[in-house]
Amino acid sequence: DPCALYDGGACGGCFSKFLQELGVPSEPRTWSCESVPTFMAKWRERNDCADLPVVTQQQGAATCVTVQQCRGGAEVTLCAIAGMGHTYPGQSHGLPACQDDPTGRVCQSYGETVGSVSRDLNANEMMWDFFQRHALPPGA
């Protein structure tokens, strides 16, 4: 993901770059972000997880790892998709301008800036599955 780096560092600035490529003045805004492995380690610690992550799903460039032995039946899962951009897994770029721009310039520039889309996983289906397994009790 060129906008939110897996290994951390300086994140952001993608959308400013996209606007600049279209001729719209925009100041890039970046910020320091931690790595995904560091972020996931914090979630394992917060949930008092006892085991190490195991591969729970693999399809194409996508790999999901899950830690299930956590306090209160919690689980921590990370799905990473090699080569994916700052996009939504299982969907298209979804930029309305892609349909309204007969030259294709806007859509092409956006895709080049934020990176590729992956259909190796469907994020909507995965979230629905997670919430079905971890439903809140009535009145919560």
CNS distance restraints for C-alpha pairs under 8 A (distance, minus, plus):
assign (resid   1 and name CA) (resid   5 and name CA) 5.64 0.50 0.50
assign (resid   1 and name CA) (resid   6 and name CA) 6.90 0.50 0.50
assign (resid   1 and name CA) (resid  83 and name CA) 7.29 0.50 0.50
assign (resid   1 and name CA) (resid  84 and name CA) 5.95 0.50 0.50
assign (resid   1 and name CA) (resid  85 and name CA) 4.24 0.50 0.50
assign (resid   1 and name CA) (resid  86 and name CA) 5.11 0.50 0.50
assign (resid   1 and name CA) (resid 114 and name CA) 7.32 0.50 0.50
assign (resid   1 and name CA) (resid 115 and name CA) 6.79 0.50 0.50
assign (resid   2 and name CA) (resid  11 and name CA) 7.95 0.50 0.50
assign (resid   2 and name CA) (resid  14 and name CA) 7.38 0.50 0.50
assign (resid   2 and name CA) (resid  85 and name CA) 6.31 0.50 0.50
assign (resid   2 and name CA) (resid  86 and name CA) 6.74 0.50 0.50
assign (resid   2 and name CA) (resid 113 and name CA) 7.83 0.50 0.50
assign (resid   2 and name CA) (resid 114 and name CA) 6.35 0.50 0.50
assign (resid   2 and name CA) (resid 115 and name CA) 6.87 0.50 0.50
assign (resid   3 and name CA) (resid  11 and name CA) 5.60 0.50 0.50
assign (resid   3 and name CA) (resid  12 and name CA) 4.90 0.50 0.50
assign (resid   3 and name CA) (resid  13 and name CA) 6.71 0.50 0.50
assign (resid   3 and name CA) (resid  14 and name CA) 5.47 0.50 0.50
assign (resid   3 and name CA) (resid  85 and name CA) 7.77 0.50 0.50
assign (resid   3 and name CA) (resid  86 and name CA) 6.07 0.50 0.50
assign (resid   3 and name CA) (resid 114 and name CA) 6.68 0.50 0.50
assign (resid   4 and name CA) (resid   8 and name CA) 7.38 0.50 0.50
assign (resid   4 and name CA) (resid  11 and name CA) 4.91 0.50 0.50
assign (resid   4 and name CA) (resid  12 and name CA) 6.20 0.50 0.50
assign (resid   4 and name CA) (resid  33 and name CA) 7.63 0.50 0.50
assign (resid   4 and name CA) (resid  86 and name CA) 7.20 0.50 0.50
assign (resid   5 and name CA) (resid   9 and name CA) 6.79 0.50 0.50
assign (resid   5 and name CA) (resid  10 and name CA) 7.56 0.50 0.50
assign (resid   5 and name CA) (resid  11 and name CA) 6.10 0.50 0.50
assign (resid   5 and name CA) (resid  33 and name CA) 7.79 0.50 0.50
assign (resid   5 and name CA) (resid  35 and name CA) 7.22 0.50 0.50
assign (resid   6 and name CA) (resid  35 and name CA) 5.51 0.50 0.50
assign (resid   6 and name CA) (resid  36 and name CA) 5.38 0.50 0.50
assign (resid   7 and name CA) (resid  34 and name CA) 7.20 0.50 0.50
assign (resid   7 and name CA) (resid  35 and name CA) 4.33 0.50 0.50
assign (resid   7 and name CA) (resid  36 and name CA) 6.36 0.50 0.50
assign (resid   7 and name CA) (resid  37 and name CA) 7.73 0.50 0.50
assign (resid   8 and name CA) (resid  32 and name CA) 7.40 0.50 0.50
assign (resid   8 and name CA) (resid  33 and name CA) 5.10 0.50 0.50
assign (resid   8 and name CA) (resid  34 and name CA) 4.44 0.50 0.50
assign (resid   8 and name CA) (resid  35 and name CA) 3.89 0.50 0.50
assign (resid   8 and name CA) (resid  36 and name CA) 7.04 0.50 0.50
assign (resid   9 and name CA) (resid  32 and name CA) 5.44 0.50 0.50
assign (resid   9 and name CA) (resid  33 and name CA) 5.43 0.50 0.50
assign (resid   9 and name CA) (resid  34 and name CA) 6.48 0.50 0.50
assign (resid   9 and name CA) (resid  35 and name CA) 7.44 0.50 0.50
assign (resid  10 and name CA) (resid  30 and name CA) 6.06 0.50 0.50
assign (resid  10 and name CA) (resid  31 and name CA) 5.48 0.50 0.50
assign (resid  10 and name CA) (resid  32 and name CA) 4.79 0.50 0.50
assign (resid  10 and name CA) (resid  33 and name CA) 6.27 0.50 0.50
assign (resid  11 and name CA) (resid  30 and name CA) 5.37 0.50 0.50
assign (resid  11 and name CA) (resid  31 and name CA) 5.44 0.50 0.50
assign (resid  11 and name CA) (resid  32 and name CA) 6.05 0.50 0.50
assign (resid  11 and name CA) (resid  33 and name CA) 6.03 0.50 0.50
assign (resid  12 and name CA) (resid  28 and name CA) 7.76 0.50 0.50
assign (resid  12 and name CA) (resid  29 and name CA) 6.18 0.50 0.50
assign (resid  12 and name CA) (resid  30 and name CA) 4.53 0.50 0.50
assign (resid  12 and name CA) (resid  31 and name CA) 6.47 0.50 0.50
assign (resid  13 and name CA) (resid  17 and name CA) 6.28 0.50 0.50
assign (resid  13 and name CA) (resid  28 and name CA) 4.70 0.50 0.50
assign (resid  13 and name CA) (resid  29 and name CA) 5.08 0.50 0.50
assign (resid  13 and name CA) (resid  30 and name CA) 5.35 0.50 0.50
assign (resid  14 and name CA) (resid  18 and name CA) 6.24 0.50 0.50
assign (resid  14 and name CA) (resid  28 and name CA) 7.65 0.50 0.50
assign (resid  14 and name CA) (resid 113 and name CA) 6.28 0.50 0.50
assign (resid  14 and name CA) (resid 114 and name CA) 6.41 0.50 0.50
assign (resid  15 and name CA) (resid  19 and name CA) 6.19 0.50 0.50
assign (resid  15 and name CA) (resid  28 and name CA) 7.84 0.50 0.50
assign (resid  15 and name CA) (resid 113 and name CA) 7.69 0.50 0.50
assign (resid  15 and name CA) (resid 114 and name CA) 7.88 0.50 0.50
assign (resid  16 and name CA) (resid  20 and name CA) 6.09 0.50 0.50
assign (resid  16 and name CA) (resid  26 and name CA) 5.28 0.50 0.50
assign (resid  16 and name CA) (resid  27 and name CA) 6.17 0.50 0.50
assign (resid  16 and name CA) (resid  28 and name CA) 5.01 0.50 0.50
assign (resid  16 and name CA) (resid  29 and name CA) 7.48 0.50 0.50
assign (resid  17 and name CA) (resid  21 and name CA) 6.21 0.50 0.50
assign (resid  17 and name CA) (resid  26 and name CA) 7.66 0.50 0.50
assign (resid  17 and name CA) (resid  28 and name CA) 6.92 0.50 0.50
assign (resid  17 and name CA) (resid 113 and name CA) 7.10 0.50 0.50
assign (resid  18 and name CA) (resid  22 and name CA) 6.59 0.50 0.50
assign (resid  18 and name CA) (resid 109 and name CA) 6.57 0.50 0.50
assign (resid  18 and name CA) (resid 110 and name CA) 6.02 0.50 0.50
assign (resid  18 and name CA) (resid 113 and name CA) 5.95 0.50 0.50
assign (resid  19 and name CA) (resid  23 and name CA) 6.42 0.50 0.50
assign (resid  19 and name CA) (resid  24 and name CA) 5.06 0.50 0.50
assign (resid  19 and name CA) (resid  25 and name CA) 6.88 0.50 0.50
assign (resid  19 and name CA) (resid  26 and name CA) 6.50 0.50 0.50
assign (resid  20 and name CA) (resid  24 and name CA) 5.00 0.50 0.50
assign (resid  20 and name CA) (resid  25 and name CA) 5.59 0.50 0.50
assign (resid  20 and name CA) (resid  26 and name CA) 6.13 0.50 0.50
assign (resid  21 and name CA) (resid 109 and name CA) 7.15 0.50 0.50
assign (resid  22 and name CA) (resid 106 and name CA) 7.32 0.50 0.50
assign (resid  22 and name CA) (resid 109 and name CA) 7.81 0.50 0.50
assign (resid  34 and name CA) (resid  38 and name CA) 6.59 0.50 0.50
assign (resid  34 and name CA) (resid  39 and name CA) 6.75 0.50 0.50
assign (resid  35 and name CA) (resid  39 and name CA) 6.29 0.50 0.50
assign (resid  36 and name CA) (resid  40 and name CA) 6.06 0.50 0.50
assign (resid  37 and name CA) (resid  41 and name CA) 6.11 0.50 0.50
assign (resid  38 and name CA) (resid  42 and name CA) 6.44 0.50 0.50
assign (resid  39 and name CA) (resid  43 and name CA) 6.63 0.50 0.50
assign (resid  40 and name CA) (resid  44 and name CA) 6.31 0.50 0.50
assign (resid  40 and name CA) (resid  76 and name CA) 7.74 0.50 0.50
assign (resid  40 and name CA) (resid  78 and name CA) 7.45 0.50 0.50
assign (resid  41 and name CA) (resid  45 and name CA) 6.22 0.50 0.50
assign (resid  42 and name CA) (resid  46 and name CA) 6.09 0.50 0.50
assign (resid  43 and name CA) (resid  47 and name CA) 6.14 0.50 0.50
assign (resid  43 and name CA) (resid  76 and name CA) 6.91 0.50 0.50
assign (resid  44 and name CA) (resid  48 and name CA) 6.03 0.50 0.50
assign (resid  44 and name CA) (resid  49 and name CA) 5.24 0.50 0.50
assign (resid  44 and name CA) (resid  67 and name CA) 7.60 0.50 0.50
assign (resid  44 and name CA) (resid  70 and name CA) 7.70 0.50 0.50
assign (resid  44 and name CA) (resid  76 and name CA) 6.46 0.50 0.50
assign (resid  45 and name CA) (resid  49 and name CA) 6.31 0.50 0.50
assign (resid  47 and name CA) (resid  70 and name CA) 5.64 0.50 0.50
assign (resid  47 and name CA) (resid  71 and name CA) 5.65 0.50 0.50
assign (resid  47 and name CA) (resid  74 and name CA) 6.73 0.50 0.50
assign (resid  47 and name CA) (resid  75 and name CA) 7.78 0.50 0.50
assign (resid  48 and name CA) (resid  70 and name CA) 5.46 0.50 0.50
assign (resid  48 and name CA) (resid  71 and name CA) 5.54 0.50 0.50
assign (resid  49 and name CA) (resid  67 and name CA) 6.88 0.50 0.50
assign (resid  49 and name CA) (resid  68 and name CA) 7.24 0.50 0.50
assign (resid  49 and name CA) (resid  69 and name CA) 5.44 0.50 0.50
assign (resid  49 and name CA) (resid  70 and name CA) 3.89 0.50 0.50
assign (resid  49 and name CA) (resid  71 and name CA) 6.43 0.50 0.50
assign (resid  49 and name CA) (resid  75 and name CA) 7.86 0.50 0.50
assign (resid  50 and name CA) (resid  69 and name CA) 5.47 0.50 0.50
assign (resid  50 and name CA) (resid  70 and name CA) 6.14 0.50 0.50
assign (resid  51 and name CA) (resid  67 and name CA) 6.21 0.50 0.50
assign (resid  51 and name CA) (resid  68 and name CA) 7.25 0.50 0.50
assign (resid  51 and name CA) (resid  69 and name CA) 5.83 0.50 0.50
assign (resid  51 and name CA) (resid  70 and name CA) 7.96 0.50 0.50
assign (resid  52 and name CA) (resid  67 and name CA) 5.94 0.50 0.50
assign (resid  53 and name CA) (resid  65 and name CA) 5.45 0.50 0.50
assign (resid  53 and name CA) (resid  66 and name CA) 4.89 0.50 0.50
assign (resid  53 and name CA) (resid  67 and name CA) 4.55 0.50 0.50
assign (resid  53 and name CA) (resid  68 and name CA) 7.96 0.50 0.50
assign (resid  54 and name CA) (resid  65 and name CA) 5.11 0.50 0.50
assign (resid  54 and name CA) (resid  66 and name CA) 5.49 0.50 0.50
assign (resid  54 and name CA) (resid  67 and name CA) 6.64 0.50 0.50
assign (resid  55 and name CA) (resid  63 and name CA) 7.04 0.50 0.50
assign (resid  55 and name CA) (resid  64 and name CA) 5.77 0.50 0.50
assign (resid  55 and name CA) (resid  65 and name CA) 4.29 0.50 0.50
assign (resid  55 and name CA) (resid  66 and name CA) 6.47 0.50 0.50
assign (resid  56 and name CA) (resid  63 and name CA) 7.85 0.50 0.50
assign (resid  56 and name CA) (resid  64 and name CA) 5.65 0.50 0.50
assign (resid  56 and name CA) (resid  65 and name CA) 5.42 0.50 0.50
assign (resid  56 and name CA) (resid  66 and name CA) 6.18 0.50 0.50
assign (resid  57 and name CA) (resid  62 and name CA) 7.91 0.50 0.50
assign (resid  57 and name CA) (resid  63 and name CA) 5.82 0.50 0.50
assign (resid  57 and name CA) (resid  64 and name CA) 5.03 0.50 0.50
assign (resid  57 and name CA) (resid  65 and name CA) 7.11 0.50 0.50
assign (resid  58 and name CA) (resid  62 and name CA) 5.64 0.50 0.50
assign (resid  58 and name CA) (resid  63 and name CA) 4.49 0.50 0.50
assign (resid  58 and name CA) (resid  64 and name CA) 6.32 0.50 0.50
assign (resid  59 and name CA) (resid  63 and name CA) 6.62 0.50 0.50
assign (resid  59 and name CA) (resid 120 and name CA) 5.87 0.50 0.50
assign (resid  59 and name CA) (resid 121 and name CA) 7.38 0.50 0.50
assign (resid  60 and name CA) (resid 120 and name CA) 5.70 0.50 0.50
assign (resid  61 and name CA) (resid  81 and name CA) 5.30 0.50 0.50
assign (resid  61 and name CA) (resid  82 and name CA) 5.29 0.50 0.50
assign (resid  61 and name CA) (resid  83 and name CA) 7.62 0.50 0.50
assign (resid  61 and name CA) (resid 120 and name CA) 6.67 0.50 0.50
assign (resid  62 and name CA) (resid  79 and name CA) 6.73 0.50 0.50
assign (resid  62 and name CA) (resid  80 and name CA) 5.63 0.50 0.50
assign (resid  62 and name CA) (resid  81 and name CA) 4.16 0.50 0.50
assign (resid  62 and name CA) (resid  82 and name CA) 6.49 0.50 0.50
assign (resid  62 and name CA) (resid 120 and name CA) 5.96 0.50 0.50
assign (resid  62 and name CA) (resid 121 and name CA) 6.80 0.50 0.50
assign (resid  63 and name CA) (resid  79 and name CA) 5.54 0.50 0.50
assign (resid  63 and name CA) (resid  80 and name CA) 5.51 0.50 0.50
assign (resid  63 and name CA) (resid  81 and name CA) 6.43 0.50 0.50
assign (resid  64 and name CA) (resid  77 and name CA) 6.69 0.50 0.50
assign (resid  64 and name CA) (resid  78 and name CA) 5.41 0.50 0.50
assign (resid  64 and name CA) (resid  79 and name CA) 3.95 0.50 0.50
assign (resid  64 and name CA) (resid  80 and name CA) 6.31 0.50 0.50
assign (resid  65 and name CA) (resid  77 and name CA) 5.58 0.50 0.50
assign (resid  65 and name CA) (resid  78 and name CA) 5.40 0.50 0.50
assign (resid  65 and name CA) (resid  79 and name CA) 6.43 0.50 0.50
assign (resid  66 and name CA) (resid  75 and name CA) 6.85 0.50 0.50
assign (resid  66 and name CA) (resid  76 and name CA) 5.56 0.50 0.50
assign (resid  66 and name CA) (resid  77 and name CA) 4.20 0.50 0.50
assign (resid  66 and name CA) (resid  78 and name CA) 6.49 0.50 0.50
assign (resid  67 and name CA) (resid  75 and name CA) 5.56 0.50 0.50
assign (resid  67 and name CA) (resid  76 and name CA) 5.18 0.50 0.50
assign (resid  67 and name CA) (resid  77 and name CA) 6.41 0.50 0.50
assign (resid  68 and name CA) (resid  73 and name CA) 7.39 0.50 0.50
assign (resid  68 and name CA) (resid  74 and name CA) 6.70 0.50 0.50
assign (resid  68 and name CA) (resid  75 and name CA) 4.51 0.50 0.50
assign (resid  68 and name CA) (resid  76 and name CA) 6.68 0.50 0.50
assign (resid  69 and name CA) (resid  73 and name CA) 7.08 0.50 0.50
assign (resid  69 and name CA) (resid  74 and name CA) 7.46 0.50 0.50
assign (resid  69 and name CA) (resid  75 and name CA) 6.91 0.50 0.50
assign (resid  70 and name CA) (resid  74 and name CA) 5.17 0.50 0.50
assign (resid  70 and name CA) (resid  75 and name CA) 5.92 0.50 0.50
assign (resid  74 and name CA) (resid 134 and name CA) 7.94 0.50 0.50
assign (resid  81 and name CA) (resid 118 and name CA) 7.60 0.50 0.50
assign (resid  81 and name CA) (resid 120 and name CA) 7.81 0.50 0.50
assign (resid  83 and name CA) (resid 116 and name CA) 7.26 0.50 0.50
assign (resid  84 and name CA) (resid 115 and name CA) 6.42 0.50 0.50
assign (resid  84 and name CA) (resid 116 and name CA) 5.29 0.50 0.50
assign (resid  84 and name CA) (resid 117 and name CA) 5.91 0.50 0.50
assign (resid  84 and name CA) (resid 118 and name CA) 6.09 0.50 0.50
assign (resid  85 and name CA) (resid 114 and name CA) 5.47 0.50 0.50
assign (resid  85 and name CA) (resid 115 and name CA) 3.76 0.50 0.50
assign (resid  85 and name CA) (resid 116 and name CA) 4.75 0.50 0.50
assign (resid  85 and name CA) (resid 117 and name CA) 6.23 0.50 0.50
assign (resid  86 and name CA) (resid 114 and name CA) 5.17 0.50 0.50
assign (resid  86 and name CA) (resid 115 and name CA) 6.10 0.50 0.50
assign (resid  86 and name CA) (resid 116 and name CA) 7.65 0.50 0.50
assign (resid  87 and name CA) (resid  91 and name CA) 7.98 0.50 0.50
assign (resid  87 and name CA) (resid  92 and name CA) 7.96 0.50 0.50
assign (resid  87 and name CA) (resid  93 and name CA) 6.57 0.50 0.50
assign (resid  87 and name CA) (resid 114 and name CA) 7.16 0.50 0.50
assign (resid  87 and name CA) (resid 115 and name CA) 7.36 0.50 0.50
assign (resid  87 and name CA) (resid 116 and name CA) 7.17 0.50 0.50
assign (resid  87 and name CA) (resid 117 and name CA) 5.80 0.50 0.50
assign (resid  88 and name CA) (resid  92 and name CA) 7.47 0.50 0.50
assign (resid  88 and name CA) (resid  93 and name CA) 7.62 0.50 0.50
assign (resid  88 and name CA) (resid 117 and name CA) 7.00 0.50 0.50
assign (resid  88 and name CA) (resid 118 and name CA) 7.77 0.50 0.50
assign (resid  88 and name CA) (resid 123 and name CA) 7.17 0.50 0.50
assign (resid  89 and name CA) (resid 117 and name CA) 6.71 0.50 0.50
assign (resid  89 and name CA) (resid 118 and name CA) 5.46 0.50 0.50
assign (resid  89 and name CA) (resid 119 and name CA) 5.86 0.50 0.50
assign (resid  89 and name CA) (resid 120 and name CA) 7.33 0.50 0.50
assign (resid  89 and name CA) (resid 121 and name CA) 5.76 0.50 0.50
assign (resid  89 and name CA) (resid 122 and name CA) 5.43 0.50 0.50
assign (resid  89 and name CA) (resid 123 and name CA) 5.36 0.50 0.50
assign (resid  90 and name CA) (resid 117 and name CA) 7.60 0.50 0.50
assign (resid  90 and name CA) (resid 118 and name CA) 5.97 0.50 0.50
assign (resid  90 and name CA) (resid 119 and name CA) 4.13 0.50 0.50
assign (resid  90 and name CA) (resid 120 and name CA) 6.77 0.50 0.50
assign (resid  90 and name CA) (resid 121 and name CA) 5.56 0.50 0.50
assign (resid  90 and name CA) (resid 122 and name CA) 4.13 0.50 0.50
assign (resid  90 and name CA) (resid 123 and name CA) 6.19 0.50 0.50
assign (resid  90 and name CA) (resid 124 and name CA) 7.89 0.50 0.50
assign (resid  91 and name CA) (resid 117 and name CA) 7.12 0.50 0.50
assign (resid  91 and name CA) (resid 118 and name CA) 7.43 0.50 0.50
assign (resid  91 and name CA) (resid 119 and name CA) 6.71 0.50 0.50
assign (resid  91 and name CA) (resid 122 and name CA) 7.47 0.50 0.50
assign (resid  92 and name CA) (resid 117 and name CA) 6.31 0.50 0.50
assign (resid  93 and name CA) (resid 111 and name CA) 7.39 0.50 0.50
assign (resid  93 and name CA) (resid 117 and name CA) 6.76 0.50 0.50
assign (resid  94 and name CA) (resid  98 and name CA) 7.68 0.50 0.50
assign (resid  95 and name CA) (resid  99 and name CA) 7.76 0.50 0.50
assign (resid  95 and name CA) (resid 107 and name CA) 7.27 0.50 0.50
assign (resid  96 and name CA) (resid 100 and name CA) 6.72 0.50 0.50
assign (resid  97 and name CA) (resid 101 and name CA) 5.75 0.50 0.50
assign (resid  97 and name CA) (resid 106 and name CA) 6.67 0.50 0.50
assign (resid  97 and name CA) (resid 107 and name CA) 6.85 0.50 0.50
assign (resid  98 and name CA) (resid 104 and name CA) 6.53 0.50 0.50
assign (resid  98 and name CA) (resid 106 and name CA) 6.42 0.50 0.50
assign (resid  98 and name CA) (resid 107 and name CA) 4.77 0.50 0.50
assign (resid 101 and name CA) (resid 105 and name CA) 7.13 0.50 0.50
assign (resid 101 and name CA) (resid 106 and name CA) 6.68 0.50 0.50
assign (resid 101 and name CA) (resid 107 and name CA) 7.75 0.50 0.50
assign (resid 104 and name CA) (resid 108 and name CA) 6.03 0.50 0.50
assign (resid 105 and name CA) (resid 109 and name CA) 5.99 0.50 0.50
assign (resid 106 and name CA) (resid 110 and name CA) 6.09 0.50 0.50
assign (resid 107 and name CA) (resid 111 and name CA) 6.13 0.50 0.50
assign (resid 108 and name CA) (resid 112 and name CA) 6.15 0.50 0.50
assign (resid 109 and name CA) (resid 113 and name CA) 6.13 0.50 0.50
assign (resid 110 and name CA) (resid 114 and name CA) 6.13 0.50 0.50
assign (resid 111 and name CA) (resid 115 and name CA) 5.38 0.50 0.50
assign (resid 111 and name CA) (resid 116 and name CA) 6.38 0.50 0.50
assign (resid 112 and name CA) (resid 116 and name CA) 7.73 0.50 0.50
assign (resid 121 and name CA) (resid 126 and name CA) 7.92 0.50 0.50
assign (resid 122 and name CA) (resid 126 and name CA) 6.33 0.50 0.50
assign (resid 123 and name CA) (resid 127 and name CA) 6.07 0.50 0.50
assign (resid 124 and name CA) (resid 128 and name CA) 6.18 0.50 0.50
assign (resid 125 and name CA) (resid 129 and name CA) 6.15 0.50 0.50
assign (resid 126 and name CA) (resid 130 and name CA) 6.22 0.50 0.50
assign (resid 127 and name CA) (resid 131 and name CA) 6.19 0.50 0.50
assign (resid 128 and name CA) (resid 132 and name CA) 6.14 0.50 0.50
assign (resid 129 and name CA) (resid 133 and name CA) 6.38 0.50 0.50
assign (resid 130 and name CA) (resid 134 and name CA) 6.15 0.50 0.50
assign (resid 131 and name CA) (resid 135 and name CA) 5.47 0.50 0.50
assign (resid 136 and name CA) (resid 140 and name CA) 6.20 0.50 0.50
